[in-house]
Amino acid sequence: METIWLNISAGSGPEECAHAVALTVQALQQEIMNQPELGIKIIIVESEPAREKGNIRSALIKIEGEGINDFINSWTGVIQWIWQSTYRPHHKRKNWFVQVKPYIEPESGDLFSVSDVRFETAKAGGPGGQYVNKTETAVRAVHVPTGKSTVAREERSQLMNKRLAIARLASMIIEEQEDKQRQSRSDLRHSHWELERGNPIRVYNGETMKLIRKKNG
């Protein structure tokens, strides 16, 4: 089972483009529904609402299935929607664009190898500094590749403090990965700075949702 993520963005476009994002999500869902033999599953992971109800500034889509690369490629690029704006009826512009880009979700699995961790020991003070252990039970875990480190001294056993230090190190790395993931999604939501409107991969009629033209198809 393959998993591919797509980000659909209105870019810096007006409200009409946000409406076009919502239409693109609908068209994508409809195409998958009309081809059950493909065995593709689609999940809307998150979306950023626009000013008008039902419109979307950007959407992160998760698509699962076997051999889905060709299907994904047929959607990756600029999507053009043609219709007369209902928000600005007298506006001359009738072409509205959105962009569909792949998004790579960080892989799950082991955060790090224990062989990459250096352990340092020291004598640990008790609660409130009431006593100092005669043996070195405090443990400092250093993740050598990144230099990140944590310390555990609460337990009286060096082994328990070692486990606690590793757990804290894992928590630190998970938090850093989540921060990077959030930043990656933020970058995708602001991908309008790269939006290219020429040579759309698909062209739709915005009133009927009919596919007018499809590149290489």
Secondary structure, 3 states (H helix, E strand, C coil): CEEEEEEEECCCCCHHHHHHHHHHHHHHHHHHHCCHHHCCEEEEEEEEECCCCCCEEEEEEEEEECCCHHHHHCCCEEEEEECCCCCCCCCCCCEEEEEEEEECCCCCCCCCCHHHEEEEEECCECHHHCCECCCCCEEEEEECCCCEEEEECCCCCHHHHHHHHHHHHHHHHHHHHHHHHHHHHHHHHCHHHHCCCCCCCEEEECCCCCEEEECCC
